[in-house]
């Protein structure tokens, strides 16, 4: 079988899946361009995802090899769900590299490059799949984000962005916890629903969606997020983080937890956990120091390097 001598990124971005996959693949595609490696992208996106893909320059290189064109020699899978028809088409490529730790079709992968592989996904990998786990892969989207020296002794400015996807928890209780904590000056929120900002308390700045989240969150010194790429981006800047996960979901950022950079809680416990964290200035300062130490050794190019090597070796 003849295969196109290029790498194709299969990327999902939607209200349901979130936008972290688009952000990660866009960063990797920029790294491929810098190496003069041919690449295109298959986008599985909704309207919101297409706007972000266009903003990041992905729409201009869109292809759909699934309909009649030769399968690429290498496919990179960065998605949550892969429909059966797509899975059949993807399987025609000889080298299929999985970079999403939450993909429902891990069985497709010939190789997996992950910061850490959740146990459930590990069991779904084919027996001959080559799995590489590397904490450095965490920072694939952190290029260009500068480490910041932060003061947690006086004012606190809290940033909240739980996900780019749907199904987010109601924001009211979390926002109330932030606004009623002693010393909080302002809260910046990225959330699909407009929060209730009534009553006395710190100012609330809100965006329903933001293509440049760290521009909007530039003044924050505490970050509250989900468990996706923005947590690693926050740590790369030295921000103490509260990561909110679903009950039963794997902790994708175990390395950052062990390093003391972030705390993790489930949704129902999030307001109480945030109140406790904001009231403990010593803890915030310690997490900031840990994040700076962790971020000092970050390698935003590690995943791109590993991926490029596989892509080049896998051409036929």
Secondary structure, DSSP 8 states (H G I E B T S, - for coil): ---EEEEEEEEEEBTTTBSHHHHHHHHHHHHHHHTT--EEEEEEE-HHHHHHHHHTT-GGGB--TTSSS--EEEEEEE-S---HHHHHHHTTSSEEEE--TT-TTGGG-SEEEES---HHHHHHS-TT-EEEE-GGGGGTT-TT--------SS-EEEEEE--SSSS---SHHHHHHHHHSTTEEEEEEE-SS-----SSSSEEEEES--TTHHHHTTT-SEEEE-SSHHHHHHHHTT-EEEEEE-TT---TTHHHHHTTSEEEEEGGGHHHHHHHHHT-HHHHHHHHHHHHHHHHT--TTHHHHHHHHHHHHT--
